[in-house]
């Protein structure tokens, strides 16, 4: 059985293989349409005054009895809405049959499937298609601002909200943020709407929570559970920081709120982990402290601007820490510094380990991404980093995070045959690599299965830029550097490798036979 992660607002589609183990897969999806999984993340913006709920009394319990959540739900359910979205899209050319053929003709299916391109047997034309998606949302201001997921309203041509009192009202999209999968809507009809309140802080593991939403289009539905974990990284993006809850959520719950027992929103329901798309008690919600700042930015500017320093970073594994002779694996390793970026201008280089921002320690690469993004552009920050075992600082003026370009994985395929086999050499029996001189480094021509190189993720077309901190240009340079590390009783040697996905460091074992 292969488990999947589904977004809880629209129809699933594959995103990534091997999410949690070899048999797992990540799938985006939700209730009834198409979706995109978020890259969540905290963005610092101006603090808005949180709208007040009608009352804030906690759930009342009698000793020795099971608690009831009815009073809390009575207070908050009016602010939870269902979201129905119409998305118009032009599909592939579609065979419509011979001229004059009536819909339902027995031959129509034949021509739809086998009609030719020149129209002699059938006519092919692009036919606009309309798809419907459903999700959930919640009102955050009395004048009708509504929070939901980006993947619920992406490419929406029409948005209709179902209110708790039975009315349907239209809404417009004010702004969306794909990286956190959040969206802000505004109800077109003026009114004094019931509102929710954001929770301050983060709930504890084990706290009760209530999820309210529109699963499978059924309308207002309430489920209860606890916070199972915090800070979950599910591979959605660079700012993953999910709450994990076991209150059942299903397709159609996307964008709906998770409440604490005071009726305050602690999270925005977004995804589930499931073998079939139904709830198995593992749901993920964007924390309120992340969502609140993003929503303020969307309301004020229609978009979110994030800080940017211009480095590619990666986590520090124990093997990399050993190769760099670090005392711990905390911090963010700079794999590459982009030219003419804030980090480059401040002197940050590949191989540096960033350990603090403005004096606040960095535990992981993800921590660095969130902190820099949250500060926003045009801020001066002090980076503390380690270089060759010594601590140094640099003042960096943050830029604005540019739009992410499409992954250039195809470039590797185009360049694959640039170097002929006459130039190829082997780096030695221990790595399992077949190498050739390349542009700016040594190109990987082949990787032997079950070799140390394969285990470290090296692939055909990768380019080795440095080994043990020294640039390499010939296969012999790689072999010599590995041999030197082995003679020095080093368990691993650090390679800086460039691929279609970017630049990273790889800790290559030196004491294994391939």
ChimeraX attribute file (.defattr): number of C-alpha atoms within 10 A of each C-alpha:
attribute: neighborCount
match mode: 1-to-1
recipient: residues
	/A:1	7
	/A:2	15
	/A:3	19
	/A:4	27
	/A:5	30
	/A:6	37
	/A:7	37
	/A:8	41
	/A:9	40
	/A:10	28
	/A:11	22
	/A:12	25
	/A:13	17
	/A:14	13
	/A:15	17
	/A:16	15
	/A:17	14
	/A:18	13
	/A:19	18
	/A:20	14
	/A:21	10
	/A:22	9
	/A:23	12
	/A:24	18
	/A:25	21
	/A:26	26
	/A:27	27
	/A:28	27
	/A:29	32
	/A:30	34
	/A:31	28
	/A:32	23
	/A:33	22
	/A:34	24
	/A:35	27
	/A:36	26
	/A:37	28
	/A:38	26
	/A:39	20
	/A:40	28
	/A:41	30
	/A:42	27
	/A:43	28
	/A:44	24
	/A:45	20
	/A:46	11
	/A:47	10
	/A:48	13
	/A:49	9
	/A:50	15
	/A:51	15
	/A:52	16
	/A:53	19
	/A:54	13
	/A:55	11
	/A:56	14
	/A:57	12
	/A:58	13
	/A:59	16
	/A:60	13
	/A:61	11
	/A:62	8
	/A:63	7
	/A:64	6
	/A:65	7
	/A:66	8
	/A:67	11
	/A:68	12
	/A:69	20
	/A:70	11
	/A:71	15
	/A:72	22
	/A:73	19
	/A:74	10
	/A:75	19
	/A:76	25
	/A:77	22
	/A:78	18
	/A:79	23
	/A:80	30
	/A:81	30
	/A:82	28
	/A:83	33
	/A:84	24
	/A:85	22
	/A:86	19
	/A:87	19
	/A:88	15
	/A:89	14
	/A:90	10
	/A:91	12
	/A:92	12
	/A:93	13
	/A:94	16
	/A:95	24
	/A:96	24
	/A:97	26
	/A:98	18
	/A:99	11
	/A:100	6
	/A:101	13
	/A:102	12
	/A:103	11
	/A:104	8
	/A:105	10
	/A:106	10
	/A:107	13
	/A:108	19
	/A:109	15
	/A:110	14
	/A:111	19
	/A:112	17
	/A:113	13
	/A:114	13
	/A:115	21
	/A:116	15
	/A:117	13
	/A:118	9
	/A:119	15
	/A:120	11
	/A:121	16
	/A:122	23
	/A:123	19
	/A:124	20
	/A:125	14
	/A:126	12
	/A:127	14
	/A:128	11
	/A:129	11
	/A:130	12
	/A:131	13
	/A:132	17
	/A:133	26
	/A:134	32
	/A:135	35
	/A:136	35
	/A:137	30
	/A:138	32
	/A:139	28
	/A:140	25
	/A:141	20
	/A:142	17
	/A:143	17
	/A:144	22
	/A:145	22
	/A:146	29
	/A:147	25
	/A:148	31
	/A:149	33
	/A:150	27
	/A:151	32
	/A:152	37
	/A:153	31
	/A:154	20
	/A:155	15
	/A:156	19
	/A:157	14
	/A:158	16
	/A:159	22
	/A:160	18
	/A:161	23
	/A:162	20
	/A:163	21
	/A:164	16
	/A:165	9
	/A:166	7
	/A:167	8
	/A:168	15
	/A:169	14
	/A:170	16
	/A:171	19
	/A:172	18
	/A:173	21
	/A:174	17
	/A:175	20
	/A:176	26
	/A:177	24
	/A:178	19
	/A:179	20
	/A:180	28
	/A:181	28
	/A:182	28
	/A:183	29
	/A:184	29
	/A:185	26
	/A:186	20
	/A:187	20
	/A:188	13
	/A:189	11
	/A:190	10
	/A:191	10
	/A:192	10
	/A:193	17
	/A:194	23
	/A:195	25
	/A:196	28
	/A:197	25
	/A:198	23
	/A:199	20
	/A:200	13
	/A:201	10
	/A:202	13
	/A:203	20
	/A:204	13
	/A:205	14
	/A:206	12
	/A:207	13
	/A:208	18
	/A:209	26
	/A:210	26
	/A:211	26
	/A:212	29
	/A:213	32
	/A:214	30
	/A:215	26
	/A:216	18
	/A:217	21
	/A:218	10
	/A:219	21
	/A:220	19
	/A:221	15
	/A:222	19
	/A:223	15
	/A:224	18
	/A:225	16
	/A:226	19
	/A:227	22
	/A:228	19
	/A:229	17
	/A:230	18
	/A:231	12
	/A:232	14
	/A:233	17
	/A:234	17
	/A:235	15
	/A:236	23
	/A:237	17
	/A:238	19
	/A:239	24
	/A:240	23
	/A:241	26
	/A:242	26
	/A:243	26
	/A:244	26
	/A:245	30
	/A:246	23
	/A:247	25
	/A:248	21
	/A:249	32
	/A:250	28
	/A:251	31
	/A:252	34
	/A:253	39
	/A:254	38
	/A:255	39
	/A:256	32
	/A:257	34
	/A:258	27
	/A:259	25
	/A:260	23
	/A:261	19
	/A:262	21
	/A:263	29
	/A:264	23
	/A:265	27
	/A:266	27
	/A:267	31
	/A:268	31
	/A:269	34
	/A:270	37
	/A:271	33
	/A:272	33
	/A:273	24
	/A:274	22
	/A:275	16
	/A:276	13
	/A:277	24
	/A:278	16
	/A:279	19
	/A:280	16
	/A:281	19
	/A:282	18
	/A:283	27
	/A:284	33
	/A:285	28
	/A:286	32
	/A:287	28
	/A:288	25
	/A:289	20
	/A:290	22
	/A:291	24
	/A:292	26
	/A:293	21
	/A:294	29
	/A:295	29
	/A:296	21
	/A:297	23
	/A:298	22
	/A:299	20
	/A:300	14
	/A:301	12
	/A:302	17
	/A:303	19
	/A:304	26
	/A:305	23
	/A:306	25
	/A:307	24
	/A:308	25
	/A:309	24
	/A:310	22
	/A:311	21
	/A:312	17
	/A:313	27
	/A:314	19
	/A:315	21
	/A:316	25
	/A:317	15
	/A:318	15
	/A:319	18
	/A:320	21
	/A:321	19
	/A:322	19
	/A:323	21
	/A:324	23
	/A:325	11
	/A:326	16
	/A:327	10
	/A:328	12
	/A:329	19
	/A:330	20
	/A:331	25
	/A:332	26
	/A:333	28
	/A:334	24
	/A:335	23
	/A:336	24
	/A:337	23
	/A:338	16
	/A:339	11
	/A:340	10
	/A:341	18
	/A:342	20
	/A:343	23
	/A:344	18
	/A:345	17
	/A:346	16
	/A:347	12
	/A:348	26
	/A:349	16
	/A:350	21
	/A:351	23
	/A:352	24
	/A:353	30
	/A:354	27
	/A:355	23
	/A:356	21
	/A:357	20
	/A:358	13
	/A:359	11
	/A:360	12
	/A:361	16
	/A:362	20
	/A:363	18
	/A:364	19
	/A:365	22
	/A:366	21
	/A:367	20
	/A:368	22
	/A:369	21
	/A:370	21
	/A:371	22
	/A:372	23
	/A:373	25
	/A:374	22
	/A:375	20
	/A:376	21
	/A:377	18
	/A:378	14
	/A:379	14
	/A:380	14
	/A:381	16
	/A:382	15
	/A:383	21
	/A:384	21
	/A:385	23
	/A:386	18
	/A:387	15
	/A:388	11
	/A:389	13
	/A:390	7
	/A:391	13
	/A:392	12
	/A:393	18
	/A:394	16
	/A:395	17
	/A:396	22
	/A:397	19
	/A:398	23
	/A:399	22
	/A:400	16
	/A:401	17
	/A:402	11
	/A:403	6
	/A:404	6
	/A:405	6
	/A:406	6
	/A:407	10
	/A:408	12
	/A:409	12
	/A:410	10
	/A:411	12
	/A:412	16
	/A:413	13
	/A:414	10
	/A:415	10
	/A:416	16
	/A:417	11
	/A:418	9
	/A:419	16
	/A:420	11
	/A:421	12
	/A:422	7
	/A:423	12
	/A:424	18
	/A:425	17
	/A:426	18
	/A:427	23
	/A:428	19
	/A:429	13
	/A:430	19
	/A:431	24
	/A:432	21
	/A:433	27
	/A:434	20
	/A:435	29
	/A:436	26
	/A:437	22
	/A:438	22
	/A:439	12
	/A:440	14
	/A:441	23
	/A:442	25
	/A:443	28
	/A:444	26
	/A:445	24
	/A:446	19
	/A:447	21
	/A:448	17
	/A:449	12
	/A:450	10
	/A:451	18
	/A:452	23
	/A:453	21
	/A:454	17
	/A:455	14
	/A:456	12
	/A:457	10
	/A:458	24
	/A:459	17
	/A:460	19
	/A:461	24
	/A:462	25
	/A:463	28
	/A:464	31
	/A:465	24
	/A:466	22
	/A:467	24
	/A:468	19
	/A:469	15
	/A:470	13
	/A:471	17
	/A:472	24
	/A:473	19
	/A:474	20
	/A:475	25
	/A:476	18
	/A:477	18
	/A:478	26
	/A:479	18
	/A:480	14
	/A:481	21
	/A:482	27
	/A:483	19
	/A:484	15
	/A:485	20
	/A:486	16
	/A:487	10
	/A:488	9
	/A:489	11
	/A:490	16
	/A:491	16
	/A:492	22
	/A:493	24
	/A:494	25
	/A:495	25
	/A:496	24
	/A:497	23
	/A:498	22
	/A:499	18
	/A:500	15
	/A:501	11
	/A:502	15
	/A:503	23
	/A:504	22
	/A:505	25
	/A:506	24
	/A:507	25
	/A:508	24
	/A:509	23
	/A:510	20
	/A:511	17
	/A:512	12
	/A:513	12
	/A:514	15
